[in-house]
Amino acid sequence: MTRGEKKKVIESMAEQFMSIGDNEGKSMVIMVISAYMEGKAAGKQEERAKWLNQRGERKTHNISDLREMTCN
């Protein structure tokens, strides 16, 4: 998908979101998107930890270490 195509898809999604007349519906959409993003970030942290353990770089990780690795 090209950058222009992605832009059109995002614009379409934004238009659909703005056309939702129900504020509760908009709140639900925002909650679902937030949950998806949190889940995706957690998955990246888990995969990063597995990768580092396979390489033998670190034997243990705490959550702040994982956040620092994936956010930078």
mmJSON file of the N, C-alpha and C atoms, coordinates in Angstrom:
{"data_MODEL":{"atom_site":{
"group_PDB":["ATOM","ATOM","ATOM","ATOM","ATOM","ATOM","ATOM","ATOM","ATOM","ATOM","ATOM","ATOM","ATOM","ATOM","ATOM","ATOM","ATOM","ATOM","ATOM","ATOM","ATOM","ATOM","ATOM","ATOM","ATOM","ATOM","ATOM","ATOM","ATOM","ATOM","ATOM","ATOM","ATOM","ATOM","ATOM","ATOM","ATOM","ATOM","ATOM","ATOM","ATOM","ATOM","ATOM","ATOM","ATOM","ATOM","ATOM","ATOM","ATOM","ATOM","ATOM","ATOM","ATOM","ATOM","ATOM","ATOM","ATOM","ATOM","ATOM","ATOM","ATOM","ATOM","ATOM","ATOM","ATOM","ATOM","ATOM","ATOM","ATOM","ATOM","ATOM","ATOM","ATOM","ATOM","ATOM","ATOM","ATOM","ATOM","ATOM","ATOM","ATOM","ATOM","ATOM","ATOM","ATOM","ATOM","ATOM","ATOM","ATOM","ATOM","ATOM","ATOM","ATOM","ATOM","ATOM","ATOM","ATOM","ATOM","ATOM","ATOM","ATOM","ATOM","ATOM","ATOM","ATOM","ATOM","ATOM","ATOM","ATOM","ATOM","ATOM","ATOM","ATOM","ATOM","ATOM","ATOM","ATOM","ATOM","ATOM","ATOM","ATOM","ATOM","ATOM","ATOM","ATOM","ATOM","ATOM","ATOM","ATOM","ATOM","ATOM","ATOM","ATOM","ATOM","ATOM","ATOM","ATOM","ATOM","ATOM","ATOM","ATOM","ATOM","ATOM","ATOM","ATOM","ATOM","ATOM","ATOM","ATOM","ATOM","ATOM","ATOM","ATOM","ATOM","ATOM","ATOM","ATOM","ATOM","ATOM","ATOM","ATOM","ATOM","ATOM","ATOM","ATOM","ATOM","ATOM","ATOM","ATOM","ATOM","ATOM","ATOM","ATOM","ATOM","ATOM","ATOM","ATOM","ATOM","ATOM","ATOM","ATOM","ATOM","ATOM","ATOM","ATOM","ATOM","ATOM","ATOM","ATOM","ATOM","ATOM","ATOM","ATOM","ATOM","ATOM","ATOM","ATOM","ATOM","ATOM","ATOM","ATOM","ATOM","ATOM","ATOM","ATOM","ATOM","ATOM","ATOM","ATOM","ATOM","ATOM","ATOM","ATOM","ATOM","ATOM","ATOM"],
"id":[1,2,3,4,5,6,7,8,9,10,11,12,13,14,15,16,17,18,19,20,21,22,23,24,25,26,27,28,29,30,31,32,33,34,35,36,37,38,39,40,41,42,43,44,45,46,47,48,49,50,51,52,53,54,55,56,57,58,59,60,61,62,63,64,65,66,67,68,69,70,71,72,73,74,75,76,77,78,79,80,81,82,83,84,85,86,87,88,89,90,91,92,93,94,95,96,97,98,99,100,101,102,103,104,105,106,107,108,109,110,111,112,113,114,115,116,117,118,119,120,121,122,123,124,125,126,127,128,129,130,131,132,133,134,135,136,137,138,139,140,141,142,143,144,145,146,147,148,149,150,151,152,153,154,155,156,157,158,159,160,161,162,163,164,165,166,167,168,169,170,171,172,173,174,175,176,177,178,179,180,181,182,183,184,185,186,187,188,189,190,191,192,193,194,195,196,197,198,199,200,201,202,203,204,205,206,207,208,209,210,211,212,213,214,215,216],
"type_symbol":["N","C","C","N","C","C","N","C","C","N","C","C","N","C","C","N","C","C","N","C","C","N","C","C","N","C","C","N","C","C","N","C","C","N","C","C","N","C","C","N","C","C","N","C","C","N","C","C","N","C","C","N","C","C","N","C","C","N","C","C","N","C","C","N","C","C","N","C","C","N","C","C","N","C","C","N","C","C","N","C","C","N","C","C","N","C","C","N","C","C","N","C","C","N","C","C","N","C","C","N","C","C","N","C","C","N","C","C","N","C","C","N","C","C","N","C","C","N","C","C","N","C","C","N","C","C","N","C","C","N","C","C","N","C","C","N","C","C","N","C","C","N","C","C","N","C","C","N","C","C","N","C","C","N","C","C","N","C","C","N","C","C","N","C","C","N","C","C","N","C","C","N","C","C","N","C","C","N","C","C","N","C","C","N","C","C","N","C","C","N","C","C","N","C","C","N","C","C","N","C","C","N","C","C","N","C","C","N","C","C","N","C","C","N","C","C"],
"label_atom_id":["N","CA","C","N","CA","C","N","CA","C","N","CA","C","N","CA","C","N","CA","C","N","CA","C","N","CA","C","N","CA","C","N","CA","C","N","CA","C","N","CA","C","N","CA","C","N","CA","C","N","CA","C","N","CA","C","N","CA","C","N","CA","C","N","CA","C","N","CA","C","N","CA","C","N","CA","C","N","CA","C","N","CA","C","N","CA","C","N","CA","C","N","CA","C","N","CA","C","N","CA","C","N","CA","C","N","CA","C","N","CA","C","N","CA","C","N","CA","C","N","CA","C","N","CA","C","N","CA","C","N","CA","C","N","CA","C","N","CA","C","N","CA","C","N","CA","C","N","CA","C","N","CA","C","N","CA","C","N","CA","C","N","CA","C","N","CA","C","N","CA","C","N","CA","C","N","CA","C","N","CA","C","N","CA","C","N","CA","C","N","CA","C","N","CA","C","N","CA","C","N","CA","C","N","CA","C","N","CA","C","N","CA","C","N","CA","C","N","CA","C","N","CA","C","N","CA","C","N","CA","C","N","CA","C","N","CA","C","N","CA","C","N","CA","C","N","CA","C","N","CA","C"],
"label_alt_id":[null,null,null,null,null,null,null,null,null,null,null,null,null,null,null,null,null,null,null,null,null,null,null,null,null,null,null,null,null,null,null,null,null,null,null,null,null,null,null,null,null,null,null,null,null,null,null,null,null,null,null,null,null,null,null,null,null,null,null,null,null,null,null,null,null,null,null,null,null,null,null,null,null,null,null,null,null,null,null,null,null,null,null,null,null,null,null,null,null,null,null,null,null,null,null,null,null,null,null,null,null,null,null,null,null,null,null,null,null,null,null,null,null,null,null,null,null,null,null,null,null,null,null,null,null,null,null,null,null,null,null,null,null,null,null,null,null,null,null,null,null,null,null,null,null,null,null,null,null,null,null,null,null,null,null,null,null,null,null,null,null,null,null,null,null,null,null,null,null,null,null,null,null,null,null,null,null,null,null,null,null,null,null,null,null,null,null,null,null,null,null,null,null,null,null,null,null,null,null,null,null,null,null,null,null,null,null,null,null,null,null,null,null,null,null,null],
"label_comp_id":["MET","MET","MET","THR","THR","THR","ARG","ARG","ARG","GLY","GLY","GLY","GLU","GLU","GLU","LYS","LYS","LYS","LYS","LYS","LYS","LYS","LYS","LYS","VAL","VAL","VAL","ILE","ILE","ILE","GLU","GLU","GLU","SER","SER","SER","MET","MET","MET","ALA","ALA","ALA","GLU","GLU","GLU","GLN","GLN","GLN","PHE","PHE","PHE","MET","MET","MET","SER","SER","SER","ILE","ILE","ILE","GLY","GLY","GLY","ASP","ASP","ASP","ASN","ASN","ASN","GLU","GLU","GLU","GLY","GLY","GLY","LYS","LYS","LYS","SER","SER","SER","MET","MET","MET","VAL","VAL","VAL","ILE","ILE","ILE","MET","MET","MET","VAL","VAL","VAL","ILE","ILE","ILE","SER","SER","SER","ALA","ALA","ALA","TYR","TYR","TYR","MET","MET","MET","GLU","GLU","GLU","GLY","GLY","GLY","LYS","LYS","LYS","ALA","ALA","ALA","ALA","ALA","ALA","GLY","GLY","GLY","LYS","LYS","LYS","GLN","GLN","GLN","GLU","GLU","GLU","GLU","GLU","GLU","ARG","ARG","ARG","ALA","ALA","ALA","LYS","LYS","LYS","TRP","TRP","TRP","LEU","LEU","LEU","ASN","ASN","ASN","GLN","GLN","GLN","ARG","ARG","ARG","GLY","GLY","GLY","GLU","GLU","GLU","ARG","ARG","ARG","LYS","LYS","LYS","THR","THR","THR","HIS","HIS","HIS","ASN","ASN","ASN","ILE","ILE","ILE","SER","SER","SER","ASP","ASP","ASP","LEU","LEU","LEU","ARG","ARG","ARG","GLU","GLU","GLU","MET","MET","MET","THR","THR","THR","CYS","CYS","CYS","ASN","ASN","ASN"],
"label_asym_id":["A","A","A","A","A","A","A","A","A","A","A","A","A","A","A","A","A","A","A","A","A","A","A","A","A","A","A","A","A","A","A","A","A","A","A","A","A","A","A","A","A","A","A","A","A","A","A","A","A","A","A","A","A","A","A","A","A","A","A","A","A","A","A","A","A","A","A","A","A","A","A","A","A","A","A","A","A","A","A","A","A","A","A","A","A","A","A","A","A","A","A","A","A","A","A","A","A","A","A","A","A","A","A","A","A","A","A","A","A","A","A","A","A","A","A","A","A","A","A","A","A","A","A","A","A","A","A","A","A","A","A","A","A","A","A","A","A","A","A","A","A","A","A","A","A","A","A","A","A","A","A","A","A","A","A","A","A","A","A","A","A","A","A","A","A","A","A","A","A","A","A","A","A","A","A","A","A","A","A","A","A","A","A","A","A","A","A","A","A","A","A","A","A","A","A","A","A","A","A","A","A","A","A","A","A","A","A","A","A","A","A","A","A","A","A","A"],
"label_entity_id":["1","1","1","1","1","1","1","1","1","1","1","1","1","1","1","1","1","1","1","1","1","1","1","1","1","1","1","1","1","1","1","1","1","1","1","1","1","1","1","1","1","1","1","1","1","1","1","1","1","1","1","1","1","1","1","1","1","1","1","1","1","1","1","1","1","1","1","1","1","1","1","1","1","1","1","1","1","1","1","1","1","1","1","1","1","1","1","1","1","1","1","1","1","1","1","1","1","1","1","1","1","1","1","1","1","1","1","1","1","1","1","1","1","1","1","1","1","1","1","1","1","1","1","1","1","1","1","1","1","1","1","1","1","1","1","1","1","1","1","1","1","1","1","1","1","1","1","1","1","1","1","1","1","1","1","1","1","1","1","1","1","1","1","1","1","1","1","1","1","1","1","1","1","1","1","1","1","1","1","1","1","1","1","1","1","1","1","1","1","1","1","1","1","1","1","1","1","1","1","1","1","1","1","1","1","1","1","1","1","1","1","1","1","1","1","1"],
"label_seq_id":[1,1,1,2,2,2,3,3,3,4,4,4,5,5,5,6,6,6,7,7,7,8,8,8,9,9,9,10,10,10,11,11,11,12,12,12,13,13,13,14,14,14,15,15,15,16,16,16,17,17,17,18,18,18,19,19,19,20,20,20,21,21,21,22,22,22,23,23,23,24,24,24,25,25,25,26,26,26,27,27,27,28,28,28,29,29,29,30,30,30,31,31,31,32,32,32,33,33,33,34,34,34,35,35,35,36,36,36,37,37,37,38,38,38,39,39,39,40,40,40,41,41,41,42,42,42,43,43,43,44,44,44,45,45,45,46,46,46,47,47,47,48,48,48,49,49,49,50,50,50,51,51,51,52,52,52,53,53,53,54,54,54,55,55,55,56,56,56,57,57,57,58,58,58,59,59,59,60,60,60,61,61,61,62,62,62,63,63,63,64,64,64,65,65,65,66,66,66,67,67,67,68,68,68,69,69,69,70,70,70,71,71,71,72,72,72],
"pdbx_PDB_ins_code":[null,null,null,null,null,null,null,null,null,null,null,null,null,null,null,null,null,null,null,null,null,null,null,null,null,null,null,null,null,null,null,null,null,null,null,null,null,null,null,null,null,null,null,null,null,null,null,null,null,null,null,null,null,null,null,null,null,null,null,null,null,null,null,null,null,null,null,null,null,null,null,null,null,null,null,null,null,null,null,null,null,null,null,null,null,null,null,null,null,null,null,null,null,null,null,null,null,null,null,null,null,null,null,null,null,null,null,null,null,null,null,null,null,null,null,null,null,null,null,null,null,null,null,null,null,null,null,null,null,null,null,null,null,null,null,null,null,null,null,null,null,null,null,null,null,null,null,null,null,null,null,null,null,null,null,null,null,null,null,null,null,null,null,null,null,null,null,null,null,null,null,null,null,null,null,null,null,null,null,null,null,null,null,null,null,null,null,null,null,null,null,null,null,null,null,null,null,null,null,null,null,null,null,null,null,null,null,null,null,null,null,null,null,null,null,null],
"Cartn_x":[0.853,0.0,0.905,0.642,1.462,1.069,1.898,1.639,0.322,0.076,-1.156,-2.389,-2.272,-3.389,-3.659,-2.587,-2.743,-3.422,-3.025,-3.617,-5.11,-5.511,-6.932,-7.711,-7.131,-7.794,-7.975,-6.936,-7.01,-8.038,-8.062,-9.054,-10.472,-10.664,-11.97,-12.385,-11.447,-11.739,-12.094,-11.377,-11.651,-13.042,-13.404,-14.733,-15.827,-15.606,-16.584,-16.719,-15.601,-15.622,-16.391,-16.126,-16.783,-18.277,-18.687,-20.101,-20.916,-20.232,-20.951,-21.612,-22.929,-23.662,-23.738,-23.568,-23.707,-22.376,-22.361,-21.115,-20.678,-21.628,-21.265,-20.585,-21.062,-20.436,-19.011,-18.799,-17.442,-16.544,-17.082,-16.3,-15.9,-16.826,-16.535,-15.441,-15.503,-14.476,-13.112,-13.046,-11.787,-11.259,-12.139,-11.715,-11.162,-11.815,-11.355,-9.992,-9.829,-8.542,-7.445,-7.739,-6.754,-6.36,-7.345,-7.067,-6.204,-6.509,-5.718,-4.264,-4.083,-2.725,-1.95,-2.596,-1.944,-1.557,-2.448,-2.157,-1.004,-0.975,0.111,1.447,1.45,2.683,3.152,2.211,2.565,3.151,2.574,3.094,4.506,4.772,6.122,7.111,6.707,7.58,7.887,6.869,7.055,7.981,7.782,8.639,10.079,10.246,11.597,12.296,11.562,12.137,12.549,11.699,12.041,13.292,13.354,14.494,15.785,15.732,16.921,17.328,16.355,16.679,17.304,16.838,17.418,18.862,19.133,20.497,21.371,20.748,21.51,21.959,21.39,21.808,21.338,20.136,19.595,18.798,18.931,18.189,16.854,16.775,15.526,15.22,13.957,13.508,12.434,12.414,11.246,10.512,9.291,8.427,9.003,9.679,10.237,11.372,12.158,13.199,12.592,11.512,10.878,10.254,9.624,9.042,10.132,11.24,12.342,12.885,12.979,13.504,12.575,11.257,10.336,9.952,10.081,9.683,10.802,12.016,13.151,13.51],
"Cartn_y":[-1.168,0.0,1.239,2.112,3.316,4.326,5.323,6.366,7.094,7.374,8.043,7.2,5.897,4.995,4.939,4.884,4.883,6.161,7.282,8.569,8.566,8.042,7.982,7.1,5.969,5.073,5.767,6.443,7.155,8.274,9.012,10.078,9.511,8.379,7.729,7.293,6.727,6.309,7.511,8.607,9.824,10.367,10.347,10.812,9.932,8.617,7.7,7.944,8.17,8.432,9.707,10.754,12.033,11.974,11.051,10.947,10.204,9.598,8.929,10.012,10.007,11.047,10.792,9.565,9.155,9.302,10.124,10.307,9.03,8.205,6.924,6.022,6.082,5.306,5.755,7.065,7.584,7.158,7.211,6.786,5.325,4.497,3.077,2.861,3.589,3.469,3.839,4.914,5.348,4.306,3.711,2.672,1.45,1.067,-0.098,0.184,1.362,1.724,1.74,2.308,2.362,0.955,0.08,-1.292,-2.005,-1.782,-2.385,-1.911,-0.611,-0.053,-0.579,-0.688,-1.232,-2.693,-3.459,-4.86,-5.028,-4.181,-4.23,-3.898,-2.875,-2.488,-3.615,-4.248,-5.356,-6.52,-6.794,-7.862,-7.571,-6.319,-5.943,-6.124,-5.752,-5.907,-7.377,-8.207,-9.632,-10.231,-9.878,-10.388,-9.913,-8.658,-8.119,-8.89,-9.188,-9.938,-11.342,-11.998,-13.324,-13.268,-12.258,-12.115,-11.911,-11.045,-10.797,-12.041,-12.787,-14.01,-15.052,-15.137,-16.081,-15.714,-14.43,-13.975,-14.065,-14.258,-14.374,-13.04,-11.943,-10.626,-10.335,-10.762,-10.522,-11.737,-12.091,-13.251,-12.843,-11.641,-11.197,-9.793,-9.465,-8.145,-7.682,-6.403,-5.862,-4.977,-4.616,-3.916,-2.569,-1.851,-0.555,-0.726,-1.802,-2.071,-2.336,-3.118,-3.45,-2.223,-1.362,-0.154,0.735,0.829,1.674,1.13,-0.19,-0.789,-0.576,-0.657,-0.566,0.868,1.782,3.165,3.999,3.538,4.317,3.888],
"Cartn_z":[0.0,0.0,0.0,-0.925,-1.025,0.055,0.212,1.202,0.898,-0.371,-0.771,-0.471,-0.719,-0.417,1.084,1.866,3.321,3.787,3.196,3.562,3.284,2.121,1.771,2.741,3.128,4.079,5.423,5.888,7.165,7.099,5.999,5.839,5.854,5.193,5.176,6.578,7.324,8.692,9.561,9.391,10.168,9.837,8.556,8.155,8.746,8.73,9.314,10.811,11.483,12.922,13.226,12.454,12.705,12.388,11.523,11.174,12.23,13.215,14.298,15.141,15.177,15.9,17.394,17.779,19.163,19.901,20.95,21.707,22.409,22.832,23.446,22.415,21.186,20.124,19.866,19.857,19.676,20.831,22.048,23.216,23.094,22.626,22.468,21.428,20.331,19.285,19.857,20.614,21.2,22.183,22.98,23.927,23.198,22.112,21.347,20.72,20.158,19.549,20.603,21.772,22.859,23.306,23.462,23.878,22.835,21.565,20.489,20.551,20.731,20.774,21.975,23.126,24.314,24.104,23.498,23.218,22.249,21.245,20.267,20.925,21.793,22.496,23.421,24.112,25.005,24.207,23.055,22.203,21.723,21.369,20.949,22.094,23.301,24.462,24.711,24.594,24.812,23.757,22.502,21.436,21.607,22.016,22.247,23.359,24.438,25.559,25.114,24.317,23.807,22.94,22.082,21.187,21.979,22.99,23.802,24.584,25.087,25.821,24.905,23.674,22.719,22.405,22.357,22.078,23.317,24.473,25.708,26.263,25.773,26.234,27.648,27.953,29.285,29.707,30.944,31.441,32.055,32.62,33.227,32.752,32.773,32.353,33.312,33.567,34.256,33.263,33.605,32.653,32.225,33.119,32.73,31.724,31.863,30.872,29.508,29.48,28.216,27.558,28.363,27.805,27.204,27.905,27.415,26.099,25.988,24.76,23.583,23.801,22.681,22.347,23.302,23.053,22.451,22.556,22.017,20.632],
"occupancy":[1.0,1.0,1.0,1.0,1.0,1.0,1.0,1.0,1.0,1.0,1.0,1.0,1.0,1.0,1.0,1.0,1.0,1.0,1.0,1.0,1.0,1.0,1.0,1.0,1.0,1.0,1.0,1.0,1.0,1.0,1.0,1.0,1.0,1.0,1.0,1.0,1.0,1.0,1.0,1.0,1.0,1.0,1.0,1.0,1.0,1.0,1.0,1.0,1.0,1.0,1.0,1.0,1.0,1.0,1.0,1.0,1.0,1.0,1.0,1.0,1.0,1.0,1.0,1.0,1.0,1.0,1.0,1.0,1.0,1.0,1.0,1.0,1.0,1.0,1.0,1.0,1.0,1.0,1.0,1.0,1.0,1.0,1.0,1.0,1.0,1.0,1.0,1.0,1.0,1.0,1.0,1.0,1.0,1.0,1.0,1.0,1.0,1.0,1.0,1.0,1.0,1.0,1.0,1.0,1.0,1.0,1.0,1.0,1.0,1.0,1.0,1.0,1.0,1.0,1.0,1.0,1.0,1.0,1.0,1.0,1.0,1.0,1.0,1.0,1.0,1.0,1.0,1.0,1.0,1.0,1.0,1.0,1.0,1.0,1.0,1.0,1.0,1.0,1.0,1.0,1.0,1.0,1.0,1.0,1.0,1.0,1.0,1.0,1.0,1.0,1.0,1.0,1.0,1.0,1.0,1.0,1.0,1.0,1.0,1.0,1.0,1.0,1.0,1.0,1.0,1.0,1.0,1.0,1.0,1.0,1.0,1.0,1.0,1.0,1.0,1.0,1.0,1.0,1.0,1.0,1.0,1.0,1.0,1.0,1.0,1.0,1.0,1.0,1.0,1.0,1.0,1.0,1.0,1.0,1.0,1.0,1.0,1.0,1.0,1.0,1.0,1.0,1.0,1.0,1.0,1.0,1.0,1.0,1.0,1.0,1.0,1.0,1.0,1.0,1.0,1.0],
"B_iso_or_equiv":[0.0,0.0,0.0,0.0,0.0,0.0,0.0,0.0,0.0,0.0,0.0,0.0,0.0,0.0,0.0,0.0,0.0,0.0,0.0,0.0,0.0,0.0,0.0,0.0,0.0,0.0,0.0,0.0,0.0,0.0,0.0,0.0,0.0,0.0,0.0,0.0,0.0,0.0,0.0,0.0,0.0,0.0,0.0,0.0,0.0,0.0,0.0,0.0,0.0,0.0,0.0,0.0,0.0,0.0,0.0,0.0,0.0,0.0,0.0,0.0,0.0,0.0,0.0,0.0,0.0,0.0,0.0,0.0,0.0,0.0,0.0,0.0,0.0,0.0,0.0,0.0,0.0,0.0,0.0,0.0,0.0,0.0,0.0,0.0,0.0,0.0,0.0,0.0,0.0,0.0,0.0,0.0,0.0,0.0,0.0,0.0,0.0,0.0,0.0,0.0,0.0,0.0,0.0,0.0,0.0,0.0,0.0,0.0,0.0,0.0,0.0,0.0,0.0,0.0,0.0,0.0,0.0,0.0,0.0,0.0,0.0,0.0,0.0,0.0,0.0,0.0,0.0,0.0,0.0,0.0,0.0,0.0,0.0,0.0,0.0,0.0,0.0,0.0,0.0,0.0,0.0,0.0,0.0,0.0,0.0,0.0,0.0,0.0,0.0,0.0,0.0,0.0,0.0,0.0,0.0,0.0,0.0,0.0,0.0,0.0,0.0,0.0,0.0,0.0,0.0,0.0,0.0,0.0,0.0,0.0,0.0,0.0,0.0,0.0,0.0,0.0,0.0,0.0,0.0,0.0,0.0,0.0,0.0,0.0,0.0,0.0,0.0,0.0,0.0,0.0,0.0,0.0,0.0,0.0,0.0,0.0,0.0,0.0,0.0,0.0,0.0,0.0,0.0,0.0,0.0,0.0,0.0,0.0,0.0,0.0,0.0,0.0,0.0,0.0,0.0,0.0],
"pdbx_formal_charge":[null,null,null,null,null,null,null,null,null,null,null,null,null,null,null,null,null,null,null,null,null,null,null,null,null,null,null,null,null,null,null,null,null,null,null,null,null,null,null,null,null,null,null,null,null,null,null,null,null,null,null,null,null,null,null,null,null,null,null,null,null,null,null,null,null,null,null,null,null,null,null,null,null,null,null,null,null,null,null,null,null,null,null,null,null,null,null,null,null,null,null,null,null,null,null,null,null,null,null,null,null,null,null,null,null,null,null,null,null,null,null,null,null,null,null,null,null,null,null,null,null,null,null,null,null,null,null,null,null,null,null,null,null,null,null,null,null,null,null,null,null,null,null,null,null,null,null,null,null,null,null,null,null,null,null,null,null,null,null,null,null,null,null,null,null,null,null,null,null,null,null,null,null,null,null,null,null,null,null,null,null,null,null,null,null,null,null,null,null,null,null,null,null,null,null,null,null,null,null,null,null,null,null,null,null,null,null,null,null,null,null,null,null,null,null,null],
"auth_seq_id":[1,1,1,2,2,2,3,3,3,4,4,4,5,5,5,6,6,6,7,7,7,8,8,8,9,9,9,10,10,10,11,11,11,12,12,12,13,13,13,14,14,14,15,15,15,16,16,16,17,17,17,18,18,18,19,19,19,20,20,20,21,21,21,22,22,22,23,23,23,24,24,24,25,25,25,26,26,26,27,27,27,28,28,28,29,29,29,30,30,30,31,31,31,32,32,32,33,33,33,34,34,34,35,35,35,36,36,36,37,37,37,38,38,38,39,39,39,40,40,40,41,41,41,42,42,42,43,43,43,44,44,44,45,45,45,46,46,46,47,47,47,48,48,48,49,49,49,50,50,50,51,51,51,52,52,52,53,53,53,54,54,54,55,55,55,56,56,56,57,57,57,58,58,58,59,59,59,60,60,60,61,61,61,62,62,62,63,63,63,64,64,64,65,65,65,66,66,66,67,67,67,68,68,68,69,69,69,70,70,70,71,71,71,72,72,72],
"auth_comp_id":["MET","MET","MET","THR","THR","THR","ARG","ARG","ARG","GLY","GLY","GLY","GLU","GLU","GLU","LYS","LYS","LYS","LYS","LYS","LYS","LYS","LYS","LYS","VAL","VAL","VAL","ILE","ILE","ILE","GLU","GLU","GLU","SER","SER","SER","MET","MET","MET","ALA","ALA","ALA","GLU","GLU","GLU","GLN","GLN","GLN","PHE","PHE","PHE","MET","MET","MET","SER","SER","SER","ILE","ILE","ILE","GLY","GLY","GLY","ASP","ASP","ASP","ASN","ASN","ASN","GLU","GLU","GLU","GLY","GLY","GLY","LYS","LYS","LYS","SER","SER","SER","MET","MET","MET","VAL","VAL","VAL","ILE","ILE","ILE","MET","MET","MET","VAL","VAL","VAL","ILE","ILE","ILE","SER","SER","SER","ALA","ALA","ALA","TYR","TYR","TYR","MET","MET","MET","GLU","GLU","GLU","GLY","GLY","GLY","LYS","LYS","LYS","ALA","ALA","ALA","ALA","ALA","ALA","GLY","GLY","GLY","LYS","LYS","LYS","GLN","GLN","GLN","GLU","GLU","GLU","GLU","GLU","GLU","ARG","ARG","ARG","ALA","ALA","ALA","LYS","LYS","LYS","TRP","TRP","TRP","LEU","LEU","LEU","ASN","ASN","ASN","GLN","GLN","GLN","ARG","ARG","ARG","GLY","GLY","GLY","GLU","GLU","GLU","ARG","ARG","ARG","LYS","LYS","LYS","THR","THR","THR","HIS","HIS","HIS","ASN","ASN","ASN","ILE","ILE","ILE","SER","SER","SER","ASP","ASP","ASP","LEU","LEU","LEU","ARG","ARG","ARG","GLU","GLU","GLU","MET","MET","MET","THR","THR","THR","CYS","CYS","CYS","ASN","ASN","ASN"],
"auth_asym_id":["A","A","A","A","A","A","A","A","A","A","A","A","A","A","A","A","A","A","A","A","A","A","A","A","A","A","A","A","A","A","A","A","A","A","A","A","A","A","A","A","A","A","A","A","A","A","A","A","A","A","A","A","A","A","A","A","A","A","A","A","A","A","A","A","A","A","A","A","A","A","A","A","A","A","A","A","A","A","A","A","A","A","A","A","A","A","A","A","A","A","A","A","A","A","A","A","A","A","A","A","A","A","A","A","A","A","A","A","A","A","A","A","A","A","A","A","A","A","A","A","A","A","A","A","A","A","A","A","A","A","A","A","A","A","A","A","A","A","A","A","A","A","A","A","A","A","A","A","A","A","A","A","A","A","A","A","A","A","A","A","A","A","A","A","A","A","A","A","A","A","A","A","A","A","A","A","A","A","A","A","A","A","A","A","A","A","A","A","A","A","A","A","A","A","A","A","A","A","A","A","A","A","A","A","A","A","A","A","A","A","A","A","A","A","A","A"],
"auth_atom_id":["N","CA","C","N","CA","C","N","CA","C","N","CA","C","N","CA","C","N","CA","C","N","CA","C","N","CA","C","N","CA","C","N","CA","C","N","CA","C","N","CA","C","N","CA","C","N","CA","C","N","CA","C","N","CA","C","N","CA","C","N","CA","C","N","CA","C","N","CA","C","N","CA","C","N","CA","C","N","CA","C","N","CA","C","N","CA","C","N","CA","C","N","CA","C","N","CA","C","N","CA","C","N","CA","C","N","CA","C","N","CA","C","N","CA","C","N","CA","C","N","CA","C","N","CA","C","N","CA","C","N","CA","C","N","CA","C","N","CA","C","N","CA","C","N","CA","C","N","CA","C","N","CA","C","N","CA","C","N","CA","C","N","CA","C","N","CA","C","N","CA","C","N","CA","C","N","CA","C","N","CA","C","N","CA","C","N","CA","C","N","CA","C","N","CA","C","N","CA","C","N","CA","C","N","CA","C","N","CA","C","N","CA","C","N","CA","C","N","CA","C","N","CA","C","N","CA","C","N","CA","C","N","CA","C","N","CA","C","N","CA","C","N","CA","C","N","CA","C","N","CA","C"],
"pdbx_PDB_model_num":[1,1,1,1,1,1,1,1,1,1,1,1,1,1,1,1,1,1,1,1,1,1,1,1,1,1,1,1,1,1,1,1,1,1,1,1,1,1,1,1,1,1,1,1,1,1,1,1,1,1,1,1,1,1,1,1,1,1,1,1,1,1,1,1,1,1,1,1,1,1,1,1,1,1,1,1,1,1,1,1,1,1,1,1,1,1,1,1,1,1,1,1,1,1,1,1,1,1,1,1,1,1,1,1,1,1,1,1,1,1,1,1,1,1,1,1,1,1,1,1,1,1,1,1,1,1,1,1,1,1,1,1,1,1,1,1,1,1,1,1,1,1,1,1,1,1,1,1,1,1,1,1,1,1,1,1,1,1,1,1,1,1,1,1,1,1,1,1,1,1,1,1,1,1,1,1,1,1,1,1,1,1,1,1,1,1,1,1,1,1,1,1,1,1,1,1,1,1,1,1,1,1,1,1,1,1,1,1,1,1,1,1,1,1,1,1]
}}}
